[in-house]
């Protein structure tokens, strides 16, 4: 194996590692509300989400094309740049997972690639207008639109079912949540798995393994679908807890409204090839569901302090990942070749291992993910029975 092939292999492995973290980081987007309301047992929820994420990855390739050709100039990109961009996204995913912050894996990836490209090639290789129109504007509008749709949906379901006996009402919405959560998982697969497909395709183009207009090879689609499904199955319990218990107390009607709204917005974005943040959409939907319940005259509290911290994390995702991507390129380039990428990759493994060991000291698992919210992201030191 020559040095260039070895570097390509490192890039593909790093991309799949990012895809895996995308899976467990974003499981909350589909299943947090269903787990919080008891509509699905935690382990069954992540298993169902994994299967549907896998299936969704095969439904569309428009987002993959946007990532591969619409964010940076593929003709000016090298394998080292792609690798460094992935490191930027991967590092942000790991840090925000540890702190239980629902942040955008999509924006982390785009920020990492843009930052590495900017420092390695220059501003001319970054398609700034495309980032504004296809990333930044949807990032602002999507959570607001999702919140409005979820507010209206939650208000209507509460009003329409107000006279229904509680036991039938709760049972009916739990069944509805099974369908709506499944739609969100399917939508997540159609949108998020494609982002890694796009980056691997970008690497193959940079290595001249495929032509710029060749499209995404089937083996890339399959590898990304399997990896994101495996990541989803591990369950990102820390982020699930924040979305399901932290923002507002979720009942089956709000959960149904939030998930239905999220699925509709994500599918619409996928249709137009927009690399939307499913986290932004879901966060907006959960807040909207809480507001809709309050408008319907029922007691509901949105924890605006936590919502504000999430928004701050959303605002810094792109620049933070871009800085890490730029630093990773600098480090890899200073050492040079495959060896430079290997050293940076080893540093990433140390970061991942350190965060994993730190998380084990205060674990969030399927057993305590629904523990009473106390204002802390981590509920207890030991899982509750």
Number of C-alpha atoms within 10 A of each C-alpha: 6 7 11 13 12 15 22 22 14 19 29 25 15 22 28 23 20 26 32 25 25 30 30 26 31 32 31 31 30 30 31 32 30 28 28 24 24 14 24 21 13 22 16 13 23 30 17 20 30 29 21 24 34 27 18 23 26 17 15 16 22 21 26 30 24 21 27 26 19 19 23 25 16 21 13 15 21 18 24 28 31 28 31 33 33 33 35 33 32 28 24 23 27 21 14 19 25 20 16 22 24 29 28 28 31 26 26 31 32 29 29 36 32 33 30 32 30 19 17 19 15 13 14 12 18 22 15 15 12 14 18 13 12 20 19 16 11 21 22 14 13 23 25 19 19 30 28 20 24 32 28 20 24 30 25 18 18 22 14 10 13 12 9 11 9 11 8 11 16 17 14 13 22 22 15 21 29 18 14 26 31 23 24 31 30 26 28 32 29 29 31 29 32 33 29 32 32 26 28 31 29 29 27 21 23 22 17 11 11 16 12 17 9 9 16 22 13 11 10 17 22 15 17 29 31 21 24 30 29 22 23 31 23 18 26 26 27 27 29 33 31 27 27 27 24 21 22 24 23 27 21 23 26 32 33 30 30 35 33 25 30 36 27 17 22 26 20 14 22 23 14 12 19 22 26 28 27 31 25 26 30 33 28 25 35 34 28 31 36 30 25 27 27 18 18 18 11 13 11 17 15 18 15 12 11 18 18 11 13 18 17 12 17 21 17 15 25 26 18 20 31 31 19 26 35 26 21 30 28 20 16 22 18 10 14 15 16 22 15 20 25 18 16 21 21 12 14 19 13 12 14 17 12 11 16 15 11 12 16 12 10 14 22 27 20 21 15 19 28 23 16 13 18 11 13 12 20 22 21 16 12 14 15 14 6
